[in-house]
């Protein structure tokens, strides 16, 4: 019997919508889903967990609210130093998944 993983985050909503499909939503709606250190860490964590979840075959990534993401949160000083390191970490993590990924973007 497969182990059921739990997904609880401050900046992400994660839903198992059935049939091996998981929906991950960026959820910093007041900041238009701007990417800060916490959300970067959560994105890396959720993709690593989904990669090992035997119930997951497809990941849909989208933004909750009126924007997918406005990009890097410029109020975070760590991004002013090395934004590319965070982007590389996310890209490397998501590209190593064995399932299929779908990214759904939208804007206002």
C-alpha positions, 0 to 999 in steps of 0.5 A: 500500500502506497504511503500518503505524504502530507504537503503543508506550506506557508507559501504554497497550496498543494492539492492531489486532484486525482489520477496521479495529478498534483496541483501546486500553487504559489500562494503569496497573493498579497505580493502577487506571488513574488519569490522570496527565500521562504517560497524558494525553499518551499518550492524545492522541498515540494518538488523533492517530495513529489518526486518521491511520492509514488502517487504523483505522476504529473505536477501542475504549477500555477499561481493563486490569485491574479498573477502567476508571479511578479518574479523575485521579491526585491525587498529580500536582500539575499536576492539582490546578491545572487538571484540566479542561484535560487533560479538554478536550484528550482530549475535543477530540482524541477528538471530532475523529476521523473514525472511530467510537469505542466506550468500554467501561467496567467497575468492581470 
